[in-house]
């Protein structure tokens, strides 16, 4: 928070994020991206439905989880998460 009670927002590339964490003494195990892929992958008609099948939800979940394991997919991420520990 800033002195005037506003939230500071930081934007980093994956390399900058890694360097910042390592520079503060963290050992990085893994960096993943929290991607939002649903609007990219399905039609507007399907996206705006009120009910979805469980199979559709599971397919989207498996697709997004698979992206978490691909370092080059960080570019699609709205947020990055690091699994790290202090050295």
Secondary structure, 3 states (H helix, E strand, C coil): CCCCCCCCCCCCCHHHHHHHHHHCCEEEEEEEEEECCHHHHCCHHHHCCCCCCHHHHHHHHHHHHHHHCCHHHHHHEEEEEEEEEEC
